[in-house]
């Protein structure tokens, strides 16, 4: 099996922490649309990444490859940390008068009820097949997170816009770890997915469900944040025109750029190790203020 980590690159969580006291609501100055399109990540990821960990825990007994098992456990640790850190941002938004609860309750329902331990609406699907389908969804979602991670690591437009440095570090730390573990969910699905023909068909089905759902949730989330932003008082709505202005400034990836990840993923020969640059990701993690602080804390604890 190709795990996509040449030289046995280790995947392990970094126990980072961020101080949000000085981060403004519009952390990209004078760019509320770009700010809130990216802020949708904070709405989706706490529940989504908790769900990733839960589904992978269910699937661990199916893993018969020790290298993959080690990667999966590292992936679970990273995703659990991502979930916690993005949840802290939701608290920061609430303290600034932007309540995200009405939106995130829908996200919680999606992952906890519709995609929970049992198929919804009494669908006649075995427990194993339901588990495999959910693994296919995680693999498809991770295709997009790898693309986004690679984008944010090289988004020079964000640097030029003078964003809040703490938020930028959160996004790039997270993006670097997404590139670092870009292959794990795919390898996990392939390992647990059963016979080859059914495995590929389910991979297609997983992406057919994931892509439109993510695009819908993202547009809805950006609309929600802009509409409820207390500093905008309803003066601005999400629109493709405003989105494309931010894309032209290098502040956002284009919808076309994200959409192009789908046909790549659907090639039978595809493997996520082809996405992004592991070298760039590791280089950022070596310089990230939060990651360096976390590494230093571990070193001090070991010495004491």
Secondary structure, 3 states (H helix, E strand, C coil): CCCCCCCCCCCCCCCCCCCCCCCCCCCCCCCHHHHHHHHHHHHHHHHHHHHHHHHHHHHHHHCCCHHHHHHHHHHHHHHHHHHHHHHHHHHHHHHCCCCCHHHHHHHHHHHHHHCCCCCHHHCCCCHHHHHHHHHHHHHHHHHHHHHHHHHHHCCHHHHHCCCCHHHHHHHHHHHHHHHHCCCHHHHHHHHHCCCHHHHHHHHHHHHHHHHHHHHHHHHHHHHHHHHHCCCCCCCCCCCHHHHHHHHHCCCCCCHHHHHHHHHHHHCCCCCHHHCCCHHHHHHHHHHCHHHHHHHHHHHHHHHC
